[in-house]
Structure formats: C-alpha cells, structure tokens
C-alpha cells in the first residue's frame, strides 16, 4: 500500500503543480487513494520532497533533483529578461525569439515552471516553439511569459 502510494505521489508531483499537503491529499483521493493529512505529511518527509518557487510567486512540492539551475524566481526572471527578444502567436503555438545561444536556457525555464497549459517546448539556437494545450489558453500563457520579461 505504502509503496504504491509513494509511486502515485511521484506521478502526481511530476505531472501537476502541488502547492500544499491538502492539494496532494486531494490529488491522491482523486486517484482512488484515501489518505489523511498525517499520512501525506509522513510521505512528504519519507520521499524528501522540497518546496521550490512556482510561476505564480508561490511554492510547489518537488523532488530535490528538480531544483536544477533555477534556485530562485529572480534568477529565472533574469534569464528571461536578458534573453527574450519577442513573442509571436500562431494558433496554439507561441514562438519565442531569443538572443543567439539562449533559447535552450529559456525553454528549460519554461519547462521548469510546469505551466499546466504548456504541452511542451522545442528550442533551437534562438527560437522556441511552445505548444499550448488549447487556443483559448494562448493569451494566458503569453501573459505569464510577459510577467517574466
């Protein structure tokens, strides 16, 4: 039971933005696993989950390996501000132009933020394609990105 619950927690943390123990408990319940807050708290300790900055100025649970190169929201914003040249929208693709050689770092930052509307990114040397789940979410993703530049 505990092993399967821990596996489910890993799946949830990797797929969703989980900000609180209550969020995690709800996600587990939605997956058919009935848990108490005390159980979730113990699981978080046993799995050594940490809290890292999210895209909205708050924090989310992550595994230590996810800390990656962005240990602070400030560093992420500086990377975006220093690198992004322009944004263009086409259907459900957002095209981001960057300074030469910086697209990979910016795409990593976008992936790191785990915006639920972003299906994925593809980066070249100075261009990033961001695939957004629905055309209706293009404005939201553009606004989120504009907050950082």
Secondary structure, DSSP 8 states (H G I E B T S, - for coil): -HHHHHHHHHHHHHHS---SHHHHHHHHHHTT----HHHHHHHHHHTT-EEEE-TTSSEEEE-GGGGTT--SHHHHHHHHHHHEEEEEEETTEEEEEESTT-HHHHHHHHHHHT-TTEEEEEE-SSEEEEEES-GGGHHHHHHHHHHH-
